[in-house]
Amino acid sequence: MLFTTPEKSPQTAASIITNLIDSQQYVSLVGGWIVPILMLPIFGLYLWIRGVRGRGETAVG
């Protein structure tokens, strides 16, 4: 959890966040969300260009 109890110091919270960022689990978790989000518009644009060319129109503009 990112939230710490009141008795813990801010330095402890910062170290927990730093360790979380440096861990492979955090990288894989973020990658699991970022990769599909980045791929969706690229895949959609690819399908749109294919569909436009399939109808015999140009993909300009």
mmCIF file of the N, C-alpha and C atoms, coordinates in Angstrom:
data_MODEL
# 
_entry.id   MODEL 
# 
loop_
_atom_site.group_PDB 
_atom_site.id 
_atom_site.type_symbol 
_atom_site.label_atom_id 
_atom_site.label_alt_id 
_atom_site.label_comp_id 
_atom_site.label_asym_id 
_atom_site.label_entity_id 
_atom_site.label_seq_id 
_atom_site.pdbx_PDB_ins_code 
_atom_site.Cartn_x 
_atom_site.Cartn_y 
_atom_site.Cartn_z 
_atom_site.occupancy 
_atom_site.B_iso_or_equiv 
_atom_site.pdbx_formal_charge 
_atom_site.auth_seq_id 
_atom_site.auth_comp_id 
_atom_site.auth_asym_id 
_atom_site.auth_atom_id 
_atom_site.pdbx_PDB_model_num 
ATOM 1   N N  . MET A 1 1  ? 0.843   -1.200 0.000   1.00 0.00 ? 1  MET A N  1 
ATOM 2   C CA . MET A 1 1  ? 0.000   0.000  0.000   1.00 0.00 ? 1  MET A CA 1 
ATOM 3   C C  . MET A 1 1  ? 0.879   1.250  0.000   1.00 0.00 ? 1  MET A C  1 
ATOM 4   N N  . LEU A 1 2  ? 0.429   2.273  -0.707  1.00 0.00 ? 2  LEU A N  1 
ATOM 5   C CA . LEU A 1 2  ? 1.180   3.523  -0.755  1.00 0.00 ? 2  LEU A CA 1 
ATOM 6   C C  . LEU A 1 2  ? 0.937   4.367  0.483   1.00 0.00 ? 2  LEU A C  1 
ATOM 7   N N  . PHE A 1 3  ? -0.191  4.146  1.167   1.00 0.00 ? 3  PHE A N  1 
ATOM 8   C CA . PHE A 1 3  ? -0.529  4.961  2.329   1.00 0.00 ? 3  PHE A CA 1 
ATOM 9   C C  . PHE A 1 3  ? 0.126   4.378  3.570   1.00 0.00 ? 3  PHE A C  1 
ATOM 10  N N  . THR A 1 4  ? 0.702   5.272  4.401   1.00 0.00 ? 4  THR A N  1 
ATOM 11  C CA . THR A 1 4  ? 1.377   4.828  5.617   1.00 0.00 ? 4  THR A CA 1 
ATOM 12  C C  . THR A 1 4  ? 0.577   5.280  6.826   1.00 0.00 ? 4  THR A C  1 
ATOM 13  N N  . THR A 1 5  ? 0.816   4.639  7.944   1.00 0.00 ? 5  THR A N  1 
ATOM 14  C CA . THR A 1 5  ? 0.129   5.008  9.178   1.00 0.00 ? 5  THR A CA 1 
ATOM 15  C C  . THR A 1 5  ? 0.732   6.290  9.734   1.00 0.00 ? 5  THR A C  1 
ATOM 16  N N  . PRO A 1 6  ? 0.003   7.048  10.543  1.00 0.00 ? 6  PRO A N  1 
ATOM 17  C CA . PRO A 1 6  ? 0.497   8.337  11.036  1.00 0.00 ? 6  PRO A CA 1 
ATOM 18  C C  . PRO A 1 6  ? 1.798   8.237  11.823  1.00 0.00 ? 6  PRO A C  1 
ATOM 19  N N  . GLU A 1 7  ? 2.048   7.106  12.499  1.00 0.00 ? 7  GLU A N  1 
ATOM 20  C CA . GLU A 1 7  ? 3.258   7.031  13.318  1.00 0.00 ? 7  GLU A CA 1 
ATOM 21  C C  . GLU A 1 7  ? 4.523   6.842  12.490  1.00 0.00 ? 7  GLU A C  1 
ATOM 22  N N  . LYS A 1 8  ? 4.382   6.531  11.214  1.00 0.00 ? 8  LYS A N  1 
ATOM 23  C CA . LYS A 1 8  ? 5.565   6.380  10.360  1.00 0.00 ? 8  LYS A CA 1 
ATOM 24  C C  . LYS A 1 8  ? 6.043   7.746  9.879   1.00 0.00 ? 8  LYS A C  1 
ATOM 25  N N  . SER A 1 9  ? 7.350   7.877  9.690   1.00 0.00 ? 9  SER A N  1 
ATOM 26  C CA . SER A 1 9  ? 7.922   9.159  9.282   1.00 0.00 ? 9  SER A CA 1 
ATOM 27  C C  . SER A 1 9  ? 7.789   9.339  7.769   1.00 0.00 ? 9  SER A C  1 
ATOM 28  N N  . PRO A 1 10 ? 7.818   10.591 7.270   1.00 0.00 ? 10 PRO A N  1 
ATOM 29  C CA . PRO A 1 10 ? 7.760   10.831 5.821   1.00 0.00 ? 10 PRO A CA 1 
ATOM 30  C C  . PRO A 1 10 ? 8.906   10.158 5.073   1.00 0.00 ? 10 PRO A C  1 
ATOM 31  N N  . GLN A 1 11 ? 10.075  10.050 5.730   1.00 0.00 ? 11 GLN A N  1 
ATOM 32  C CA . GLN A 1 11 ? 11.219  9.420  5.068   1.00 0.00 ? 11 GLN A CA 1 
ATOM 33  C C  . GLN A 1 11 ? 10.917  7.947  4.791   1.00 0.00 ? 11 GLN A C  1 
ATOM 34  N N  . THR A 1 12 ? 10.215  7.301  5.736   1.00 0.00 ? 12 THR A N  1 
ATOM 35  C CA . THR A 1 12 ? 9.844   5.907  5.531   1.00 0.00 ? 12 THR A CA 1 
ATOM 36  C C  . THR A 1 12 ? 8.885   5.779  4.356   1.00 0.00 ? 12 THR A C  1 
ATOM 37  N N  . ALA A 1 13 ? 7.938   6.700  4.265   1.00 0.00 ? 13 ALA A N  1 
ATOM 38  C CA . ALA A 1 13 ? 6.976   6.666  3.160   1.00 0.00 ? 13 ALA A CA 1 
ATOM 39  C C  . ALA A 1 13 ? 7.700   6.876  1.835   1.00 0.00 ? 13 ALA A C  1 
ATOM 40  N N  . ALA A 1 14 ? 8.666   7.797  1.811   1.00 0.00 ? 14 ALA A N  1 
ATOM 41  C CA . ALA A 1 14 ? 9.416   8.057  0.584   1.00 0.00 ? 14 ALA A CA 1 
ATOM 42  C C  . ALA A 1 14 ? 10.229  6.835  0.178   1.00 0.00 ? 14 ALA A C  1 
ATOM 43  N N  . SER A 1 15 ? 10.813  6.158  1.160   1.00 0.00 ? 15 SER A N  1 
ATOM 44  C CA . SER A 1 15 ? 11.613  4.979  0.835   1.00 0.00 ? 15 SER A CA 1 
ATOM 45  C C  . SER A 1 15 ? 10.731  3.847  0.331   1.00 0.00 ? 15 SER A C  1 
ATOM 46  N N  . ILE A 1 16 ? 9.516   3.734  0.883   1.00 0.00 ? 16 ILE A N  1 
ATOM 47  C CA . ILE A 1 16 ? 8.587   2.694  0.423   1.00 0.00 ? 16 ILE A CA 1 
ATOM 48  C C  . ILE A 1 16 ? 8.201   2.963  -1.030  1.00 0.00 ? 16 ILE A C  1 
ATOM 49  N N  . ILE A 1 17 ? 7.914   4.234  -1.358  1.00 0.00 ? 17 ILE A N  1 
ATOM 50  C CA . ILE A 1 17 ? 7.538   4.580  -2.729  1.00 0.00 ? 17 ILE A CA 1 
ATOM 51  C C  . ILE A 1 17 ? 8.716   4.345  -3.668  1.00 0.00 ? 17 ILE A C  1 
ATOM 52  N N  . THR A 1 18 ? 9.927   4.711  -3.216  1.00 0.00 ? 18 THR A N  1 
ATOM 53  C CA . THR A 1 18 ? 11.118  4.513  -4.046  1.00 0.00 ? 18 THR A CA 1 
ATOM 54  C C  . THR A 1 18 ? 11.353  3.031  -4.308  1.00 0.00 ? 18 THR A C  1 
ATOM 55  N N  . ASN A 1 19 ? 11.203  2.205  -3.261  1.00 0.00 ? 19 ASN A N  1 
ATOM 56  C CA . ASN A 1 19 ? 11.392  0.771  -3.432  1.00 0.00 ? 19 ASN A CA 1 
ATOM 57  C C  . ASN A 1 19 ? 10.328  0.197  -4.358  1.00 0.00 ? 19 ASN A C  1 
ATOM 58  N N  . LEU A 1 20 ? 9.113   0.746  -4.285  1.00 0.00 ? 20 LEU A N  1 
ATOM 59  C CA . LEU A 1 20 ? 8.033   0.261  -5.136  1.00 0.00 ? 20 LEU A CA 1 
ATOM 60  C C  . LEU A 1 20 ? 8.308   0.608  -6.590  1.00 0.00 ? 20 LEU A C  1 
ATOM 61  N N  . ILE A 1 21 ? 8.819   1.820  -6.828  1.00 0.00 ? 21 ILE A N  1 
ATOM 62  C CA . ILE A 1 21 ? 9.123   2.243  -8.190  1.00 0.00 ? 21 ILE A CA 1 
ATOM 63  C C  . ILE A 1 21 ? 10.274  1.415  -8.759  1.00 0.00 ? 21 ILE A C  1 
ATOM 64  N N  . ASP A 1 22 ? 11.254  1.102  -7.911  1.00 0.00 ? 22 ASP A N  1 
ATOM 65  C CA . ASP A 1 22 ? 12.424  0.365  -8.390  1.00 0.00 ? 22 ASP A CA 1 
ATOM 66  C C  . ASP A 1 22 ? 12.131  -1.123 -8.582  1.00 0.00 ? 22 ASP A C  1 
ATOM 67  N N  . SER A 1 23 ? 11.044  -1.607 -8.010  1.00 0.00 ? 23 SER A N  1 
ATOM 68  C CA . SER A 1 23 ? 10.781  -3.043 -8.076  1.00 0.00 ? 23 SER A CA 1 
ATOM 69  C C  . SER A 1 23 ? 10.269  -3.437 -9.458  1.00 0.00 ? 23 SER A C  1 
ATOM 70  N N  . GLN A 1 24 ? 10.527  -4.674 -9.840  1.00 0.00 ? 24 GLN A N  1 
ATOM 71  C CA . GLN A 1 24 ? 10.084  -5.172 -11.138 1.00 0.00 ? 24 GLN A CA 1 
ATOM 72  C C  . GLN A 1 24 ? 8.566   -5.287 -11.183 1.00 0.00 ? 24 GLN A C  1 
ATOM 73  N N  . GLN A 1 25 ? 7.957   -5.528 -10.008 1.00 0.00 ? 25 GLN A N  1 
ATOM 74  C CA . GLN A 1 25 ? 6.505   -5.668 -9.962  1.00 0.00 ? 25 GLN A CA 1 
ATOM 75  C C  . GLN A 1 25 ? 5.822   -4.370 -10.374 1.00 0.00 ? 25 GLN A C  1 
ATOM 76  N N  . TYR A 1 26 ? 6.372   -3.240 -9.945  1.00 0.00 ? 26 TYR A N  1 
ATOM 77  C CA . TYR A 1 26 ? 5.798   -1.942 -10.305 1.00 0.00 ? 26 TYR A CA 1 
ATOM 78  C C  . TYR A 1 26 ? 5.946   -1.694 -11.802 1.00 0.00 ? 26 TYR A C  1 
ATOM 79  N N  . VAL A 1 27 ? 7.106   -2.061 -12.347 1.00 0.00 ? 27 VAL A N  1 
ATOM 80  C CA . VAL A 1 27 ? 7.350   -1.860 -13.774 1.00 0.00 ? 27 VAL A CA 1 
ATOM 81  C C  . VAL A 1 27 ? 6.384   -2.696 -14.596 1.00 0.00 ? 27 VAL A C  1 
ATOM 82  N N  . SER A 1 28 ? 6.189   -3.944 -14.193 1.00 0.00 ? 28 SER A N  1 
ATOM 83  C CA . SER A 1 28 ? 5.292   -4.815 -14.949 1.00 0.00 ? 28 SER A CA 1 
ATOM 84  C C  . SER A 1 28 ? 3.851   -4.360 -14.790 1.00 0.00 ? 28 SER A C  1 
ATOM 85  N N  . LEU A 1 29 ? 3.497   -3.815 -13.616 1.00 0.00 ? 29 LEU A N  1 
ATOM 86  C CA . LEU A 1 29 ? 2.131   -3.343 -13.395 1.00 0.00 ? 29 LEU A CA 1 
ATOM 87  C C  . LEU A 1 29 ? 1.842   -2.133 -14.264 1.00 0.00 ? 29 LEU A C  1 
ATOM 88  N N  . VAL A 1 30 ? 2.777   -1.183 -14.303 1.00 0.00 ? 30 VAL A N  1 
ATOM 89  C CA . VAL A 1 30 ? 2.601   0.014  -15.126 1.00 0.00 ? 30 VAL A CA 1 
ATOM 90  C C  . VAL A 1 30 ? 2.622   -0.362 -16.602 1.00 0.00 ? 30 VAL A C  1 
ATOM 91  N N  . GLY A 1 31 ? 3.541   -1.252 -16.979 1.00 0.00 ? 31 GLY A N  1 
ATOM 92  C CA . GLY A 1 31 ? 3.628   -1.684 -18.367 1.00 0.00 ? 31 GLY A CA 1 
ATOM 93  C C  . GLY A 1 31 ? 2.359   -2.385 -18.810 1.00 0.00 ? 31 GLY A C  1 
ATOM 94  N N  . GLY A 1 32 ? 1.739   -3.116 -17.885 1.00 0.00 ? 32 GLY A N  1 
ATOM 95  C CA . GLY A 1 32 ? 0.500   -3.815 -18.195 1.00 0.00 ? 32 GLY A CA 1 
ATOM 96  C C  . GLY A 1 32 ? -0.639  -2.855 -18.507 1.00 0.00 ? 32 GLY A C  1 
ATOM 97  N N  . TRP A 1 33 ? -0.549  -1.632 -17.994 1.00 0.00 ? 33 TRP A N  1 
ATOM 98  C CA . TRP A 1 33 ? -1.596  -0.636 -18.275 1.00 0.00 ? 33 TRP A CA 1 
ATOM 99  C C  . TRP A 1 33 ? -1.200  0.281  -19.431 1.00 0.00 ? 33 TRP A C  1 
ATOM 100 N N  . ILE A 1 34 ? 0.073   0.676  -19.488 1.00 0.00 ? 34 ILE A N  1 
ATOM 101 C CA . ILE A 1 34 ? 0.504   1.661  -20.489 1.00 0.00 ? 34 ILE A CA 1 
ATOM 102 C C  . ILE A 1 34 ? 0.534   1.057  -21.888 1.00 0.00 ? 34 ILE A C  1 
ATOM 103 N N  . VAL A 1 35 ? 1.029   -0.168 -21.999 1.00 0.00 ? 35 VAL A N  1 
ATOM 104 C CA . VAL A 1 35 ? 1.176   -0.776 -23.328 1.00 0.00 ? 35 VAL A CA 1 
ATOM 105 C C  . VAL A 1 35 ? -0.165  -0.891 -24.058 1.00 0.00 ? 35 VAL A C  1 
ATOM 106 N N  . PRO A 1 36 ? -1.232  -1.434 -23.431 1.00 0.00 ? 36 PRO A N  1 
ATOM 107 C CA . PRO A 1 36 ? -2.513  -1.491 -24.155 1.00 0.00 ? 36 PRO A CA 1 
ATOM 108 C C  . PRO A 1 36 ? -3.065  -0.109 -24.469 1.00 0.00 ? 36 PRO A C  1 
ATOM 109 N N  . ILE A 1 37 ? -2.883  0.856  -23.560 1.00 0.00 ? 37 ILE A N  1 
ATOM 110 C CA . ILE A 1 37 ? -3.403  2.205  -23.784 1.00 0.00 ? 37 ILE A CA 1 
ATOM 111 C C  . ILE A 1 37 ? -2.692  2.845  -24.981 1.00 0.00 ? 37 ILE A C  1 
ATOM 112 N N  . LEU A 1 38 ? -1.383  2.587  -25.106 1.00 0.00 ? 38 LEU A N  1 
ATOM 113 C CA . LEU A 1 38 ? -0.647  3.154  -26.230 1.00 0.00 ? 38 LEU A CA 1 
ATOM 114 C C  . LEU A 1 38 ? -0.953  2.404  -27.528 1.00 0.00 ? 38 LEU A C  1 
ATOM 115 N N  . MET A 1 39 ? -1.240  1.108  -27.424 1.00 0.00 ? 39 MET A N  1 
ATOM 116 C CA . MET A 1 39 ? -1.452  0.310  -28.629 1.00 0.00 ? 39 MET A CA 1 
ATOM 117 C C  . MET A 1 39 ? -2.845  0.512  -29.216 1.00 0.00 ? 39 MET A C  1 
ATOM 118 N N  . LEU A 1 40 ? -3.834  0.867  -28.377 1.00 0.00 ? 40 LEU A N  1 
ATOM 119 C CA . LEU A 1 40 ? -5.200  0.998  -28.879 1.00 0.00 ? 40 LEU A CA 1 
ATOM 120 C C  . LEU A 1 40 ? -5.324  2.038  -29.989 1.00 0.00 ? 40 LEU A C  1 
ATOM 121 N N  . PRO A 1 41 ? -4.836  3.284  -29.803 1.00 0.00 ? 41 PRO A N  1 
ATOM 122 C CA . PRO A 1 41 ? -4.965  4.252  -30.906 1.00 0.00 ? 41 PRO A CA 1 
ATOM 123 C C  . PRO A 1 41 ? -4.136  3.866  -32.125 1.00 0.00 ? 41 PRO A C  1 
ATOM 124 N N  . ILE A 1 42 ? -2.980  3.230  -31.915 1.00 0.00 ? 42 ILE A N  1 
ATOM 125 C CA . ILE A 1 42 ? -2.151  2.808  -33.046 1.00 0.00 ? 42 ILE A CA 1 
ATOM 126 C C  . ILE A 1 42 ? -2.867  1.718  -33.841 1.00 0.00 ? 42 ILE A C  1 
ATOM 127 N N  . PHE A 1 43 ? -3.456  0.761  -33.117 1.00 0.00 ? 43 PHE A N  1 
ATOM 128 C CA . PHE A 1 43 ? -4.178  -0.327 -33.772 1.00 0.00 ? 43 PHE A CA 1 
ATOM 129 C C  . PHE A 1 43 ? -5.430  0.216  -34.463 1.00 0.00 ? 43 PHE A C  1 
ATOM 130 N N  . GLY A 1 44 ? -6.107  1.163  -33.803 1.00 0.00 ? 44 GLY A N  1 
ATOM 131 C CA . GLY A 1 44 ? -7.295  1.758  -34.399 1.00 0.00 ? 44 GLY A CA 1 
ATOM 132 C C  . GLY A 1 44 ? -6.966  2.528  -35.670 1.00 0.00 ? 44 GLY A C  1 
ATOM 133 N N  . LEU A 1 45 ? -5.860  3.265  -35.635 1.00 0.00 ? 45 LEU A N  1 
ATOM 134 C CA . LEU A 1 45 ? -5.437  4.010  -36.824 1.00 0.00 ? 45 LEU A CA 1 
ATOM 135 C C  . LEU A 1 45 ? -5.071  3.050  -37.951 1.00 0.00 ? 45 LEU A C  1 
ATOM 136 N N  . TYR A 1 46 ? -4.422  1.931  -37.581 1.00 0.00 ? 46 TYR A N  1 
ATOM 137 C CA . TYR A 1 46 ? -4.055  0.924  -38.577 1.00 0.00 ? 46 TYR A CA 1 
ATOM 138 C C  . TYR A 1 46 ? -5.297  0.342  -39.240 1.00 0.00 ? 46 TYR A C  1 
ATOM 139 N N  . LEU A 1 47 ? -6.302  0.015  -38.410 1.00 0.00 ? 47 LEU A N  1 
ATOM 140 C CA . LEU A 1 47 ? -7.543  -0.533 -38.969 1.00 0.00 ? 47 LEU A CA 1 
ATOM 141 C C  . LEU A 1 47 ? -8.270  0.513  -39.804 1.00 0.00 ? 47 LEU A C  1 
ATOM 142 N N  . TRP A 1 48 ? -8.228  1.791  -39.372 1.00 0.00 ? 48 TRP A N  1 
ATOM 143 C CA . TRP A 1 48 ? -8.913  2.861  -40.113 1.00 0.00 ? 48 TRP A CA 1 
ATOM 144 C C  . TRP A 1 48 ? -8.262  3.041  -41.486 1.00 0.00 ? 48 TRP A C  1 
ATOM 145 N N  . ILE A 1 49 ? -6.928  3.035  -41.544 1.00 0.00 ? 49 ILE A N  1 
ATOM 146 C CA . ILE A 1 49 ? -6.222  3.191  -42.812 1.00 0.00 ? 49 ILE A CA 1 
ATOM 147 C C  . ILE A 1 49 ? -6.517  2.004  -43.725 1.00 0.00 ? 49 ILE A C  1 
ATOM 148 N N  . ARG A 1 50 ? -6.537  0.798  -43.146 1.00 0.00 ? 50 ARG A N  1 
ATOM 149 C CA . ARG A 1 50 ? -6.861  -0.393 -43.948 1.00 0.00 ? 50 ARG A CA 1 
ATOM 150 C C  . ARG A 1 50 ? -8.283  -0.297 -44.487 1.00 0.00 ? 50 ARG A C  1 
ATOM 151 N N  . GLY A 1 51 ? -9.203  0.170  -43.646 1.00 0.00 ? 51 GLY A N  1 
ATOM 152 C CA . GLY A 1 51 ? -10.594 0.283  -44.077 1.00 0.00 ? 51 GLY A CA 1 
ATOM 153 C C  . GLY A 1 51 ? -10.762 1.330  -45.159 1.00 0.00 ? 51 GLY A C  1 
ATOM 154 N N  . VAL A 1 52 ? -10.047 2.461  -45.021 1.00 0.00 ? 52 VAL A N  1 
ATOM 155 C CA . VAL A 1 52 ? -10.137 3.518  -46.027 1.00 0.00 ? 52 VAL A CA 1 
ATOM 156 C C  . VAL A 1 52 ? -9.565  3.029  -47.355 1.00 0.00 ? 52 VAL A C  1 
ATOM 157 N N  . ARG A 1 53 ? -8.432  2.352  -47.307 1.00 0.00 ? 53 ARG A N  1 
ATOM 158 C CA . ARG A 1 53 ? -7.825  1.844  -48.535 1.00 0.00 ? 53 ARG A CA 1 
ATOM 159 C C  . ARG A 1 53 ? -8.676  0.734  -49.135 1.00 0.00 ? 53 ARG A C  1 
ATOM 160 N N  . GLY A 1 54 ? -9.346  -0.032 -48.257 1.00 0.00 ? 54 GLY A N  1 
ATOM 161 C CA . GLY A 1 54 ? -10.194 -1.122 -48.743 1.00 0.00 ? 54 GLY A CA 1 
ATOM 162 C C  . GLY A 1 54 ? -11.386 -0.592 -49.536 1.00 0.00 ? 54 GLY A C  1 
ATOM 163 N N  . ARG A 1 55 ? -11.858 0.608  -49.219 1.00 0.00 ? 55 ARG A N  1 
ATOM 164 C CA . ARG A 1 55 ? -12.979 1.209  -49.937 1.00 0.00 ? 55 ARG A CA 1 
ATOM 165 C C  . ARG A 1 55 ? -12.504 1.953  -51.193 1.00 0.00 ? 55 ARG A C  1 
ATOM 166 N N  . GLY A 1 56 ? -11.206 1.968  -51.434 1.00 0.00 ? 56 GLY A N  1 
ATOM 167 C CA . GLY A 1 56 ? -10.675 2.607  -52.627 1.00 0.00 ? 56 GLY A CA 1 
ATOM 168 C C  . GLY A 1 56 ? -10.430 4.096  -52.447 1.00 0.00 ? 56 GLY A C  1 
ATOM 169 N N  . GLU A 1 57 ? -10.510 4.595  -51.216 1.00 0.00 ? 57 GLU A N  1 
ATOM 170 C CA . GLU A 1 57 ? -10.264 6.017  -50.970 1.00 0.00 ? 57 GLU A CA 1 
ATOM 171 C C  . GLU A 1 57 ? -8.821  6.204  -50.520 1.00 0.00 ? 57 GLU A C  1 
ATOM 172 N N  . THR A 1 58 ? -8.392  7.468  -50.499 1.00 0.00 ? 58 THR A N  1 
ATOM 173 C CA . THR A 1 58 ? -7.036  7.747  -50.055 1.00 0.00 ? 58 THR A CA 1 
ATOM 174 C C  . THR A 1 58 ? -7.038  7.983  -48.552 1.00 0.00 ? 58 THR A C  1 
ATOM 175 N N  . ALA A 1 59 ? -5.911  7.712  -47.892 1.00 0.00 ? 59 ALA A N  1 
ATOM 176 C CA . ALA A 1 59 ? -5.798  7.878  -46.453 1.00 0.00 ? 59 ALA A CA 1 
ATOM 177 C C  . ALA A 1 59 ? -5.204  9.233  -46.088 1.00 0.00 ? 59 ALA A C  1 
ATOM 178 N N  . VAL A 1 60 ? -5.192  10.180 -47.057 1.00 0.00 ? 60 VAL A N  1 
ATOM 179 C CA . VAL A 1 60 ? -4.628  11.503 -46.789 1.00 0.00 ? 60 VAL A CA 1 
ATOM 180 C C  . VAL A 1 60 ? -5.636  12.336 -46.004 1.00 0.00 ? 60 VAL A C  1 
ATOM 181 N N  . GLY A 1 61 ? -5.186  12.963 -44.928 1.00 0.00 ? 61 GLY A N  1 
ATOM 182 C CA . GLY A 1 61 ? -6.070  13.774 -44.117 1.00 0.00 ? 61 GLY A CA 1 
ATOM 183 C C  . GLY A 1 61 ? -6.956  12.893 -43.291 1.00 0.00 ? 61 GLY A C  1 
# 
